Amino acid sequence: MHNRLMTCVGLALAGVCVGVRAQNTLQPVTVKEGWDWSLPSGTAPVPYSGFVTWGAKRYHPSITVSGIHIRWKQLNPAPGEYRWDLLRKRIEANRKAGMRTGIHLNGVERRGIPDWVMETHKPVVFDVPVLSENQPWRLQNVAAWNTGVETAYHEYLQAFGRTGIPQSDDVVYGYIHAISPSRGEELWMRPVDLKMYEEAGLTPELFGRWLRHRIDAMCEAFRGVEHKLAWMGSGPVGPTPAYRAATTGLAEYAFSRGAGIRGGGIDFQHGLFEASAWGSRVTAVGYAEVDDAHPTIAEGRFRGDENEEYGKYWEWRFGPADAYDYRHRISSLRALQMRQNFQMVSHATLKLNPDVNAYVLLTQGRRRENSPDAWVYLRECSLRGRPVKNIERWLIQRDYPGSLSEPSERMDRFKLYMDRPEHHHDFDARRTNLADGQNGLLFQLDRAFWPRAAAATVKVTYMDRGQTRWWLRYTDGQGRLLKSATVANVGDGQRKTATFALPSLAASGVFPQDAAFRDWLSGDPGEPVNVVKNVAWSKGDAEWERPDLYKIVDDPERPGQRLVRFAYQRLDDTVHMDQMVALKKGTAYRLTAQIRNDGNGLRPGIRIGRMDWSTVVYLEAERVGAWEDVTGTFTADADSMFRLQLFGQGRGNYAPGISGTSGFRKIALERVPRAEFVGKPNMDFRLETAGPGDVTVTMVRVIKPGR
């Protein structure tokens, strides 16, 4: 008979009473060297997903889609003459090879334009400047917004739509191509490109209208199957305010027509963290979130990318190829985090991390309700000087007192284009911090993924860095608080995966409830007080370090009140206005402000940072042309001075075409009651350790029982 100890846990914030059962017999835990990407037997790819090649040959069994790049000049060799038989033959060849088809109707690169179009309409041809001096290809684009060229191209698309090819089950996607300096038909533009195009008559209005017409024409061709279409952009396009204004809302317009979206740079690891067109954002305290209600996710539309730039060919961009396995692993998991269902891959992609590739093939395109697993990859990277924590897919890890994690396992790597100079590295794990009383890590399951208690397999991949003992604390379907079998680390420095078989795991939301958290929660910070000095600037810039780009001016909307206005000037760094504030360790604070963005490309924000320049919380304005209230809460991790900083341009923001002004007012940094700060955490299980060493974790997966 089990020895049972019933205890009522006095959770002030939740009022939960649970049973704690000490078990004489436990389900054993198994430990293996390395990663474990296994899934229940019988797991198969979802139908609307696949690995894509842009070649005609199916060079690997995992390739299930071939993207056909076919030139306008091939299919439309003369006015009114069409060779759809050429396209149908290639689609049929794909089908016989076991592949479905993606459609790329190229119409911007010079080599793809019919000669009769060039001779009749005489569009300007551009020799596109290279991306870098060691770029191994060269490119010519044409002025596809030329009225005659555009009309001819749309007639070509109308004829394509009448074939019925887009509606075929063999066709799974079609790109809405645009213009770019990379491969010609993506969607982005540099200042050097704009100068060249404007000399040929391009204007903001013409550019915006041309892109909208492209969306309309492709949606008409794919009538009834618009979900197969991929819009190529994730936001406004162009290096100047006028062009960005003229192209604002194009992604949303494409979505309103039923289209999906395509990225193109997931192999850069850290793109798309903040992309409203993808439903992604970074929270004030640094967690990357993806909105599963976004129409392209909820409605199962095309969400694709190109995870292909591996092998020695790409050393000009990413450095030595022998370091690519790490970038490939992170990029592949980022694609899954972004809910992507199609990946264009290369021979080199499939040579890296075969187990990861197999796992991606089986799980891409899944949604919360039908996914065999949920996971969190514990890590930290930097985005414009701000920390971004973890890669999460329906399982999240969050920090609460008693379970505050530390980034660990530094990975130095080759410079990425979005890196700040001091941040060419990531952290590939997070760990407990026993020296500071933090003896656990907290996790929460998405309720749509895990709606009711069930048997679960939990796999924890960790670095065995020191002798210690650790386990999982969780609740079952009867509300009992249980403890798993214990893992004993030996300190051999190896990566390992522990597999726990839990007979019943409930997403009960009763954690945290450890002693350190209860002690912290019972603390009283005293009366709320604003720790910011001269907060309304009634004493000018006293207590503030104010660069010349920041001016203290009268607030036209509040007589007798003042605000700070920033006016952009191009400099080598993003300047900020600072005040040093003294904070107390363990105290909860709420940072609030009103921010106004009256510029183009500006990302004004307010930040609390440590003295080592690392970020605690960062609040950023999202709207333009109106005051916006921003707020974020955090706990101070030291009795120390911290930096309160105003970023009128945005920290690390060097987007092309930046201009204009931003403003700040009503700034407050106040202590708040701890129970109000945490709300109801609703965490579902906890990894715990009694030491003596810390536990360093890279990945946790919760797997549904096999069917």
C-alpha positions as CSV (number, residue, x, y, z in Angstrom):
1,M,0.0,0.0,0.0
2,H,1.3,3.4,-0.8
3,N,2.3,5.6,2.0
4,R,0.1,8.7,1.5
5,L,0.7,12.2,2.9
6,M,-2.1,14.7,2.3
7,T,-1.2,18.3,2.6
8,C,-3.1,21.5,1.8
9,V,-0.9,23.9,0.0
10,G,-1.8,27.5,0.8
11,L,-1.4,29.2,-2.5
12,A,-2.5,32.8,-1.8
13,L,-2.9,33.6,-5.5
14,A,-4.9,30.4,-6.4
15,G,-6.4,28.9,-3.3
16,V,-5.5,25.4,-4.6
17,C,-5.5,22.4,-2.3
18,V,-3.8,19.4,-3.8
19,G,-2.7,16.0,-2.5
20,V,0.9,15.2,-2.3
21,R,1.6,11.5,-2.6
22,A,4.9,9.9,-1.9
23,Q,5.2,6.8,-4.0
24,N,7.1,3.6,-3.2
25,T,7.1,2.6,-6.8
26,L,7.7,5.0,-9.7
27,Q,7.7,4.6,-13.4
28,P,11.4,4.3,-14.3
29,V,13.2,7.0,-16.1
30,T,15.6,6.1,-19.0
31,V,18.6,8.2,-20.0
32,K,20.4,8.0,-23.3
33,E,23.3,9.8,-24.8
34,G,22.5,12.7,-27.2
35,W,19.2,13.9,-28.6
36,D,16.0,12.0,-28.8
37,W,13.6,13.2,-31.6
38,S,11.4,10.1,-31.5
39,L,7.6,10.2,-32.0
40,P,4.9,7.6,-31.5
41,S,5.0,4.9,-34.1
42,G,2.6,5.5,-37.0
43,T,3.2,9.3,-36.9
44,A,3.0,10.5,-40.5
45,P,3.3,13.9,-42.2
46,V,0.1,15.9,-42.5
47,P,-1.2,16.0,-46.1
48,Y,-0.7,19.8,-46.7
49,S,3.0,19.9,-45.9
50,G,6.3,18.9,-47.4
51,F,9.9,19.4,-48.2
52,V,10.4,21.2,-51.5
53,T,13.1,21.1,-54.1
54,W,13.5,23.6,-56.9
55,G,14.9,21.0,-59.2
56,A,13.3,18.4,-61.4
57,K,14.9,15.4,-59.6
58,R,13.7,13.8,-56.4
59,Y,17.1,13.4,-54.9
60,H,15.9,12.2,-51.5
61,P,12.9,10.3,-50.3
62,S,11.9,13.1,-48.0
63,I,11.4,15.5,-50.9
64,T,7.6,15.6,-51.7
65,V,7.2,18.8,-53.7
66,S,9.0,20.2,-56.7
67,G,8.8,23.9,-57.3
68,I,8.6,24.6,-61.0
69,H,10.3,27.9,-62.0
70,I,9.1,28.4,-65.5
71,R,9.7,31.5,-67.6
72,W,7.0,33.7,-69.0
73,K,8.8,33.6,-72.4
74,Q,8.5,29.8,-72.4
75,L,4.8,29.7,-71.8
76,N,3.8,32.8,-73.8
77,P,6.2,32.9,-76.8
78,A,4.0,35.2,-78.9
79,P,0.9,37.4,-78.3
80,G,-2.1,35.2,-77.6
81,E,0.0,32.0,-77.9
82,Y,0.4,29.8,-74.8
83,R,2.3,26.6,-74.3
84,W,0.6,25.2,-71.2
85,D,1.6,21.7,-72.4
86,L,5.1,22.5,-71.2
87,L,3.9,23.2,-67.7
88,R,1.6,20.2,-67.7
89,K,4.4,17.9,-68.8
90,R,6.6,19.0,-65.8
91,I,3.7,18.6,-63.4
92,E,3.1,15.1,-64.7
93,A,6.8,14.3,-64.4
94,N,6.8,15.5,-60.8
95,R,3.8,13.2,-60.1
96,K,5.5,10.2,-61.6
97,A,8.5,10.9,-59.4
98,G,6.3,11.0,-56.3
99,M,6.2,14.8,-56.0
100,R,3.5,17.4,-56.0
101,T,4.1,20.8,-57.6
102,G,4.7,24.4,-56.6
103,I,4.2,27.1,-59.3
104,H,6.6,30.0,-59.9
105,L,5.5,32.1,-62.8
106,N,8.5,34.3,-63.2
107,G,8.0,37.7,-64.8
108,V,10.5,40.3,-63.6
109,E,14.0,38.9,-64.4
110,R,15.1,39.9,-67.9
111,R,15.9,36.4,-68.9
112,G,12.3,35.4,-68.3
113,I,10.5,38.1,-70.3
114,P,9.2,37.2,-73.7
115,D,11.2,38.9,-76.5
116,W,7.9,40.2,-78.1
117,V,7.1,42.0,-74.8
118,M,10.5,43.6,-74.7
119,E,10.3,44.7,-78.4
120,T,6.7,46.0,-78.1
121,H,6.9,47.8,-74.8
122,K,10.6,48.5,-74.4
123,P,10.8,48.4,-70.6
124,V,14.0,49.6,-68.9
125,V,16.5,46.8,-68.0
126,F,18.4,47.2,-64.8
127,D,21.8,45.7,-63.9
128,V,21.1,45.1,-60.2
129,P,24.0,45.9,-57.9
130,V,25.3,42.9,-56.0
131,L,24.4,42.1,-52.4
132,S,28.1,41.7,-51.6
133,E,31.3,41.6,-53.6
134,N,31.7,37.9,-53.3
135,Q,28.1,37.1,-54.5
136,P,28.5,34.3,-57.0
137,W,25.6,35.4,-59.4
138,R,24.5,38.5,-61.2
139,L,21.0,39.7,-62.0
140,Q,19.0,41.8,-64.4
141,N,15.5,43.0,-63.7
142,V,13.1,44.9,-65.9
143,A,10.7,47.7,-65.1
144,A,7.7,45.3,-64.7
145,W,5.4,48.2,-63.7
146,N,5.7,49.5,-67.3
147,T,2.0,49.7,-68.3
148,G,2.4,47.5,-71.4
149,V,4.5,44.9,-69.6
150,E,2.0,44.8,-66.7
151,T,-1.0,44.4,-69.0
152,A,0.7,41.6,-71.0
153,Y,1.6,39.8,-67.8
154,H,-1.9,40.0,-66.4
155,E,-3.3,38.6,-69.7
156,Y,-0.9,35.8,-69.3
157,L,-2.1,35.1,-65.7
158,Q,-5.7,35.2,-66.8
159,A,-5.0,32.6,-69.5
160,F,-3.2,30.5,-66.8
161,G,-6.3,30.7,-64.6
162,R,-8.5,29.4,-67.4
163,T,-6.4,26.2,-67.6
164,G,-7.6,24.8,-64.2
165,I,-4.0,24.0,-63.3
166,P,-4.0,26.0,-60.1
167,Q,-7.0,24.0,-58.8
168,S,-5.3,20.6,-59.5
169,D,-4.6,18.4,-56.5
170,D,-1.1,18.1,-57.9
171,V,-0.4,21.8,-57.3
172,V,0.1,22.8,-53.6
173,Y,1.4,26.3,-53.9
174,G,2.0,29.4,-56.0
175,Y,4.2,32.3,-55.2
176,I,3.0,35.8,-55.8
177,H,6.3,37.1,-57.2
178,A,7.4,40.7,-56.9
179,I,10.9,42.3,-57.2
180,S,14.1,42.2,-55.3
181,P,17.9,42.4,-55.6
182,S,18.4,38.8,-54.4
183,R,16.8,36.4,-56.9
184,G,14.9,39.0,-58.7
185,E,11.4,38.1,-57.7
186,E,11.2,38.2,-53.9
187,L,10.0,41.5,-52.3
188,W,12.5,44.0,-50.8
189,M,14.4,47.0,-52.0
190,R,17.6,48.8,-51.0
191,P,18.2,52.6,-51.4
192,V,20.5,51.8,-54.4
193,D,17.7,49.8,-56.1
194,L,15.2,52.6,-55.5
195,K,17.4,55.2,-57.0
196,M,17.8,53.1,-60.1
197,Y,14.1,52.3,-60.4
198,E,13.0,55.9,-59.9
199,E,15.2,57.0,-62.7
200,A,13.0,54.7,-64.8
201,G,9.8,56.3,-63.6
202,L,8.8,54.4,-60.4
203,T,6.8,56.3,-57.8
204,P,5.4,55.2,-54.4
205,E,1.9,55.2,-55.8
206,L,2.9,53.2,-58.9
207,F,4.8,50.7,-56.8
208,G,1.9,50.1,-54.4
209,R,-0.6,49.8,-57.2
210,W,1.6,47.4,-59.1
211,L,1.9,45.1,-56.1
212,R,-1.8,45.2,-55.3
213,H,-2.5,44.3,-59.0
214,R,-0.2,41.3,-58.7
215,I,-2.1,40.1,-55.7
216,D,-5.4,40.5,-57.5
217,A,-4.2,38.7,-60.6
218,M,-2.8,35.7,-58.8
219,C,-5.9,35.4,-56.6
220,E,-8.1,35.4,-59.7
221,A,-6.0,32.7,-61.3
222,F,-6.2,30.6,-58.1
223,R,-9.9,31.2,-57.5
224,G,-11.3,28.8,-55.0
225,V,-7.8,27.6,-53.8
226,E,-6.3,31.0,-52.7
227,H,-4.9,29.2,-49.6
228,K,-2.2,27.8,-51.9
229,L,-0.9,31.3,-52.7
230,A,2.2,32.8,-50.9
231,W,2.5,36.5,-50.4
232,M,6.2,37.3,-50.4
233,G,6.4,40.2,-47.9
234,S,5.9,40.6,-44.2
235,G,5.4,44.3,-44.0
236,P,5.9,47.7,-45.7
237,V,8.4,47.7,-48.5
238,G,11.0,50.3,-49.5
239,P,13.7,52.5,-48.0
240,T,11.7,55.7,-47.8
241,P,8.6,56.8,-45.8
242,A,6.7,57.3,-49.0
243,Y,7.3,53.8,-50.3
244,R,6.6,52.2,-47.0
245,A,3.4,54.2,-46.7
246,A,2.3,53.1,-50.2
247,T,2.9,49.4,-49.4
248,T,1.5,49.4,-45.8
249,G,-1.3,46.8,-45.4
250,L,-0.4,44.7,-48.5
251,A,0.1,41.5,-46.5
252,E,-3.3,42.1,-44.8
253,Y,-4.9,42.7,-48.2
254,A,-3.4,39.4,-49.5
255,F,-4.8,37.6,-46.4
256,S,-8.2,39.2,-47.0
257,R,-8.1,37.6,-50.5
258,G,-7.4,34.2,-48.9
259,A,-3.6,33.9,-49.5
260,G,-0.9,32.5,-47.3
261,I,2.6,33.7,-46.8
262,R,6.2,32.9,-47.6
263,G,9.4,33.9,-45.7
264,G,12.7,33.2,-47.4
265,G,15.2,33.6,-44.6
266,I,14.4,31.2,-41.8
267,D,18.0,29.8,-42.2
268,F,19.2,33.1,-40.7
269,Q,17.9,31.7,-37.4
270,H,16.5,34.9,-35.9
271,G,14.2,36.5,-38.5
272,L,10.4,36.7,-38.1
273,F,10.5,37.1,-34.3
274,E,8.5,40.3,-34.7
275,A,6.4,40.1,-37.8
276,S,2.7,40.9,-37.6
277,A,2.1,39.4,-41.0
278,W,3.2,36.1,-39.5
279,G,1.3,36.6,-36.2
280,S,4.6,36.8,-34.2
281,R,5.8,39.2,-31.5
282,V,8.3,39.4,-28.7
283,T,6.8,40.2,-25.3
284,A,8.1,42.9,-23.0
285,V,10.2,40.4,-21.1
286,G,11.6,38.7,-24.1
287,Y,9.5,35.6,-25.0
288,A,8.7,35.0,-28.7
289,E,5.0,34.2,-29.2
290,V,3.0,33.1,-32.2
291,D,-0.7,33.7,-32.5
292,D,-2.5,30.5,-33.5
293,A,-5.6,32.5,-34.3
294,H,-3.8,34.2,-37.3
295,P,-5.8,33.3,-40.4
296,T,-2.9,31.7,-42.2
297,I,-2.5,29.3,-39.2
298,A,-6.1,28.8,-38.2
299,E,-7.3,28.2,-41.8
300,G,-4.4,26.0,-42.8
301,R,-3.0,28.2,-45.6
302,F,0.4,28.0,-47.1
303,R,3.1,29.1,-44.6
304,G,6.4,28.3,-46.2
305,D,10.1,29.2,-46.2
306,E,13.5,28.3,-47.6
307,N,15.8,26.5,-45.2
308,E,18.5,25.8,-47.8
309,E,21.6,27.9,-47.4
310,Y,24.0,25.3,-46.2
311,G,27.2,23.7,-47.6
312,K,30.4,25.4,-48.7
313,Y,28.7,27.5,-51.4
314,W,27.2,29.7,-48.7
315,E,30.4,30.3,-46.7
316,W,30.5,33.8,-48.3
317,R,27.4,34.6,-46.2
318,F,27.6,32.4,-43.1
319,G,31.2,31.6,-42.6
320,P,32.8,28.1,-42.3
321,A,30.4,25.3,-43.3
322,D,31.6,22.9,-40.5
323,A,29.6,25.1,-38.0
324,Y,26.3,24.8,-39.9
325,D,24.8,22.0,-37.8
326,Y,23.9,24.4,-35.0
327,R,22.3,27.0,-37.3
328,H,20.4,24.2,-39.1
329,R,19.0,22.9,-35.9
330,I,17.9,26.3,-34.7
331,S,16.5,27.3,-38.0
332,S,14.5,24.1,-38.4
333,L,12.9,24.5,-35.0
334,R,12.2,28.2,-35.7
335,A,10.3,27.1,-38.8
336,L,8.2,24.8,-36.6
337,Q,7.7,27.5,-34.1
338,M,6.4,29.8,-36.9
339,R,3.8,27.0,-37.8
340,Q,5.3,26.6,-41.3
341,N,4.1,23.7,-43.4
342,F,6.5,23.8,-46.4
343,Q,10.2,24.1,-46.5
344,M,12.4,24.5,-49.5
345,V,15.6,22.4,-48.7
346,S,18.8,21.7,-50.4
347,H,21.1,18.6,-50.7
348,A,23.2,20.2,-47.9
349,T,20.2,20.7,-45.7
350,L,19.4,17.0,-45.7
351,K,23.0,16.1,-44.9
352,L,22.8,18.0,-41.6
353,N,21.1,16.6,-38.5
354,P,19.2,13.8,-40.2
355,D,17.1,13.1,-37.1
356,V,16.0,16.8,-37.0
357,N,15.1,16.7,-40.7
358,A,13.0,13.6,-40.1
359,Y,11.3,15.1,-37.1
360,V,10.5,18.4,-39.0
361,L,9.0,16.4,-41.9
362,L,6.7,14.6,-39.5
363,T,5.6,17.6,-37.5
364,Q,5.5,20.6,-39.9
365,G,2.0,21.8,-40.7
366,R,0.6,20.5,-37.4
367,R,-1.7,22.5,-35.3
368,R,-2.3,22.4,-31.6
369,E,-5.2,20.0,-31.9
370,N,-3.4,17.3,-34.0
371,S,0.2,17.6,-33.0
372,P,1.8,14.5,-31.5
373,D,4.0,16.6,-29.2
374,A,4.6,20.1,-27.7
375,W,8.0,21.4,-26.8
376,V,10.2,24.2,-25.7
377,Y,13.8,24.7,-26.7
378,L,15.4,26.6,-23.8
379,R,17.9,29.2,-25.1
380,E,18.5,32.9,-25.5
381,C,19.6,35.1,-28.4
382,S,19.6,38.9,-29.0
383,L,17.4,40.9,-31.3
384,R,18.5,44.5,-31.8
385,G,20.1,44.4,-28.4
386,R,17.1,42.8,-26.7
387,P,17.1,39.2,-25.3
388,V,14.8,36.7,-26.9
389,K,14.2,33.6,-24.8
390,N,13.4,30.1,-26.0
391,I,11.8,28.6,-29.0
392,E,8.4,27.4,-27.9
393,R,5.7,25.3,-29.6
394,W,2.6,24.8,-27.4
395,L,4.9,24.3,-24.3
396,I,6.3,27.3,-22.6
397,Q,8.8,27.9,-19.8
398,R,8.5,31.0,-17.6
399,D,10.5,32.5,-14.8
400,Y,8.9,33.0,-11.4
401,P,10.7,33.5,-8.1
402,G,12.1,30.2,-7.0
403,S,12.3,29.1,-10.6
404,L,14.2,32.0,-12.2
405,S,16.4,30.5,-15.0
406,E,19.8,31.6,-16.2
407,P,21.0,31.4,-19.9
408,S,23.7,28.9,-20.3
409,E,25.9,27.1,-22.9
410,R,27.3,30.0,-24.8
411,M,27.5,29.4,-28.6
412,D,29.8,31.7,-30.5
413,R,28.9,31.8,-34.1
414,F,29.4,33.7,-37.4
415,K,27.9,37.2,-37.6
416,L,24.3,37.4,-38.8
417,Y,23.0,40.6,-40.5
418,M,20.7,41.4,-37.6
419,D,23.4,41.1,-34.9
420,R,24.6,44.0,-32.9
421,P,28.5,44.1,-32.9
422,E,28.8,42.6,-29.4
423,H,26.2,39.8,-30.0
424,H,27.6,37.2,-32.4
425,H,26.6,34.5,-29.9
426,D,23.6,32.7,-28.4
427,F,23.0,30.6,-25.3
428,D,21.9,27.1,-26.1
429,A,20.3,26.1,-22.8
430,R,18.9,27.5,-19.6
431,R,19.8,26.3,-16.1
432,T,18.6,26.5,-12.5
433,N,20.5,28.8,-10.1
434,L,20.9,27.2,-6.7
435,A,23.4,29.8,-5.6
436,D,20.5,32.3,-5.6
437,G,17.8,29.9,-4.3
438,Q,16.3,29.1,-7.7
439,N,16.0,25.3,-7.7
440,G,13.5,24.7,-10.5
441,L,12.2,25.4,-14.0
442,L,8.5,25.9,-14.6
443,F,6.5,24.7,-17.7
444,Q,2.9,25.2,-19.0
445,L,1.0,23.3,-21.7
446,D,-1.2,24.8,-24.3
447,R,-4.8,23.9,-23.3
448,A,-5.8,23.2,-26.9
449,F,-2.9,20.7,-27.2
450,W,-3.5,19.1,-23.8
451,P,-7.3,19.6,-23.0
452,R,-7.5,16.8,-20.4
453,A,-5.3,14.6,-18.2
454,A,-3.7,11.7,-20.1
455,A,-0.6,9.5,-20.1
456,A,2.4,11.4,-21.2
457,T,6.0,10.8,-22.3
458,V,8.2,13.7,-21.2
459,K,11.7,13.9,-22.8
460,V,14.2,16.3,-21.2
461,T,17.4,16.9,-23.2
462,Y,20.1,18.4,-21.0
463,M,23.9,18.9,-20.6
464,D,25.3,16.8,-17.7
465,R,27.5,19.6,-16.3
466,G,27.8,18.6,-12.6
467,Q,26.8,16.0,-10.1
468,T,23.2,16.6,-9.0
469,R,19.8,14.9,-8.7
470,W,16.6,16.1,-10.3
471,W,13.1,15.1,-11.1
472,L,9.7,16.3,-12.3
473,R,6.9,17.5,-10.0
474,Y,3.4,17.3,-11.6
475,T,-0.3,16.6,-11.0
476,D,-2.4,13.7,-12.3
477,G,-6.0,13.5,-13.4
478,Q,-7.2,13.1,-9.8
479,G,-5.5,16.3,-8.7
480,R,-2.7,14.5,-6.8
481,L,0.7,16.1,-6.7
482,L,3.3,13.6,-7.8
483,K,7.0,13.3,-8.1
484,S,8.7,11.4,-10.9
485,A,11.7,9.1,-10.7
486,T,15.0,10.8,-10.1
487,V,17.8,11.4,-12.6
488,A,21.3,11.4,-11.2
489,N,23.8,13.6,-13.2
490,V,27.4,12.5,-13.0
491,G,29.1,15.6,-14.5
492,D,30.7,14.1,-17.6
493,G,29.8,17.1,-19.8
494,Q,27.8,15.1,-22.2
495,R,24.4,15.9,-23.8
496,K,21.8,13.4,-22.7
497,T,18.0,12.9,-22.9
498,A,16.0,11.6,-20.0
499,T,12.6,10.0,-20.8
500,F,9.9,10.0,-18.2
501,A,6.7,7.9,-18.6
502,L,4.0,9.6,-16.6
503,P,0.8,7.5,-16.2
504,S,-1.3,10.7,-16.0
505,L,-0.4,14.3,-16.5
506,A,-2.9,17.1,-16.0
507,A,-2.6,20.7,-17.1
508,S,-4.0,21.8,-13.8
509,G,-2.1,25.1,-13.5
510,V,-1.3,24.7,-9.8
511,F,2.3,25.6,-10.0
512,P,4.4,27.3,-8.7
513,Q,4.0,26.3,-5.1
514,D,7.5,25.7,-3.8
515,A,8.6,27.3,-0.6
516,A,10.8,29.9,-2.3
517,F,7.8,31.1,-4.3
518,R,5.5,31.2,-1.3
519,D,8.0,33.1,0.7
520,W,8.5,35.6,-2.0
521,L,4.7,36.0,-2.6
522,S,4.1,36.8,1.1
523,G,6.5,39.7,1.0
524,D,5.0,43.2,1.0
525,P,6.7,45.9,-1.1
526,G,5.0,48.7,0.8
527,E,3.1,51.6,-0.7
528,P,3.5,52.1,-4.5
529,V,5.9,54.8,-5.3
530,N,7.3,56.1,-8.6
531,V,11.0,55.6,-8.4
532,V,11.6,57.9,-11.5
533,K,12.9,61.3,-10.5
534,N,11.8,64.5,-12.3
535,V,9.4,62.3,-14.1
536,A,7.4,65.2,-15.6
537,W,10.5,67.2,-16.6
538,S,9.4,70.2,-14.5
539,K,13.1,70.7,-13.6
540,G,14.2,70.4,-17.2
541,D,16.6,67.6,-17.7
542,A,17.7,67.3,-14.1
543,E,18.4,63.6,-13.2
544,W,18.5,62.7,-16.9
545,E,21.3,62.2,-19.4
546,R,19.8,63.9,-22.4
547,P,21.4,63.8,-25.9
548,D,20.7,66.8,-28.2
549,L,18.3,64.7,-30.3
550,Y,15.9,64.7,-27.4
551,K,14.1,67.9,-26.5
552,I,11.9,68.7,-23.5
553,V,8.9,70.7,-24.9
554,D,5.5,71.8,-23.8
555,D,2.8,69.2,-24.3
556,P,0.2,70.8,-26.6
557,E,-2.5,68.4,-25.4
558,R,-1.9,69.0,-21.7
559,P,-1.5,72.7,-20.7
560,G,1.2,73.1,-18.1
561,Q,2.7,69.7,-18.8
562,R,5.8,68.7,-20.7
563,L,7.0,65.8,-22.8
564,V,10.2,64.6,-24.5
565,R,10.4,64.7,-28.3
566,F,13.0,62.8,-30.3
567,A,14.0,63.9,-33.9
568,Y,15.8,61.4,-36.0
569,Q,19.2,62.1,-37.4
570,R,21.4,59.4,-39.0
571,L,24.1,58.4,-36.6
572,D,26.3,55.3,-36.2
573,D,24.4,54.2,-33.0
574,T,20.9,54.5,-31.6
575,V,21.1,57.3,-29.0
576,H,19.0,57.1,-25.9
577,M,18.0,59.4,-23.0
578,D,18.7,57.8,-19.6
579,Q,18.1,58.0,-15.9
580,M,19.7,55.7,-13.3
581,V,17.1,54.2,-10.9
582,A,17.7,52.2,-7.7
583,L,15.8,48.9,-7.5
584,K,15.5,46.3,-4.8
585,K,16.1,42.6,-5.4
586,G,12.9,40.5,-5.5
587,T,10.6,43.5,-5.7
588,A,8.0,43.6,-8.4
589,Y,7.8,46.8,-10.6
590,R,5.5,48.0,-13.2
591,L,6.9,50.3,-16.0
592,T,4.4,52.4,-17.8
593,A,4.6,55.2,-20.4
594,Q,2.9,56.9,-23.3
595,I,4.8,56.7,-26.5
596,R,4.0,58.4,-29.8
597,N,5.6,57.4,-33.2
598,D,5.3,60.2,-35.8
599,G,8.0,58.8,-38.1
600,N,8.7,56.2,-40.7
601,G,10.6,53.1,-39.7
602,L,11.0,54.3,-36.1
603,R,10.4,51.8,-33.3
604,P,10.3,54.0,-30.2
605,G,10.6,52.2,-27.0
606,I,11.4,52.4,-23.3
607,R,13.7,50.0,-21.5
608,I,14.9,48.9,-18.1
609,G,18.5,47.6,-18.4
610,R,21.1,46.3,-16.1
611,M,24.5,48.0,-15.7
612,D,26.0,45.4,-18.1
613,W,23.6,46.7,-20.8
614,S,21.5,43.5,-20.7
615,T,17.7,44.1,-21.0
616,V,15.2,43.4,-18.2
617,V,12.1,44.8,-20.0
618,Y,11.5,46.6,-23.2
619,L,8.2,48.3,-24.3
620,E,7.8,49.3,-27.8
621,A,5.1,51.4,-29.6
622,E,3.3,49.6,-32.4
623,R,0.9,52.4,-33.7
624,V,1.9,55.4,-35.7
625,G,0.4,58.9,-35.4
626,A,-1.2,58.5,-31.9
627,W,-0.2,58.2,-28.3
628,E,0.0,54.6,-27.2
629,D,0.0,53.3,-23.6
630,V,2.6,50.7,-22.9
631,T,3.1,48.7,-19.7
632,G,5.2,45.8,-18.5
633,T,6.0,44.2,-15.2
634,F,9.2,42.5,-13.9
635,T,11.1,41.7,-10.7
636,A,14.5,43.2,-10.0
637,D,17.2,40.5,-9.7
638,A,19.6,42.5,-7.7
639,D,19.9,45.4,-5.2
640,S,21.5,47.7,-7.8
641,M,21.2,50.7,-10.0
642,F,19.4,50.0,-13.3
643,R,19.1,52.1,-16.5
644,L,15.8,53.6,-17.5
645,Q,16.2,54.4,-21.2
646,L,14.1,56.1,-23.8
647,F,14.9,55.0,-27.4
648,G,13.3,57.4,-29.9
649,Q,14.7,55.5,-32.9
650,G,14.4,52.1,-31.3
651,R,17.2,50.1,-29.8
652,G,19.5,48.7,-32.5
653,N,17.0,49.8,-35.2
654,Y,18.7,50.7,-38.4
655,A,15.9,50.0,-40.9
656,P,16.4,51.8,-44.3
657,G,14.4,55.0,-44.8
658,I,14.0,56.0,-41.1
659,S,12.8,59.5,-40.5
660,G,10.5,61.6,-38.4
661,T,9.9,62.2,-34.7
662,S,8.7,60.3,-31.6
663,G,7.6,61.4,-28.1
664,F,7.5,60.2,-24.5
665,R,5.3,61.2,-21.6
666,K,3.6,59.9,-18.4
667,I,6.5,57.7,-17.4
668,A,6.2,55.7,-14.2
669,L,8.2,52.9,-12.6
670,E,6.3,51.8,-9.5
671,R,6.4,49.0,-7.0
672,V,3.4,46.6,-7.2
673,P,2.1,43.9,-4.9
674,R,3.7,40.6,-5.7
675,A,0.4,38.8,-6.1
676,E,-0.8,41.4,-8.6
677,F,2.5,41.0,-10.5
678,V,2.3,37.3,-10.9
679,G,-1.5,37.1,-11.3
680,K,-2.3,33.4,-11.6
681,P,0.7,31.7,-13.2
682,N,-1.1,28.5,-14.2
683,M,2.1,26.5,-14.7
684,D,1.6,22.8,-15.1
685,F,4.8,21.0,-14.0
686,R,8.2,21.8,-12.5
687,L,11.7,20.4,-13.0
688,E,13.3,20.4,-9.5
689,T,16.7,19.8,-8.1
690,A,18.1,19.3,-4.7
691,G,21.7,19.9,-5.9
692,P,24.4,20.0,-5.2
693,G,24.8,21.2,-8.8
694,D,22.5,23.0,-11.2
695,V,20.5,21.4,-14.0
696,T,21.2,22.7,-17.5
697,V,18.3,22.0,-19.9
698,T,18.1,22.5,-23.7
699,M,14.8,21.0,-24.6
700,V,11.6,19.6,-23.0
701,R,9.1,17.7,-25.1
702,V,5.7,16.4,-24.0
703,I,4.4,13.6,-26.2
704,K,0.9,12.4,-26.4
705,P,0.2,8.7,-26.0
706,G,0.5,6.8,-29.3
707,R,-2.7,5.7,-31.1
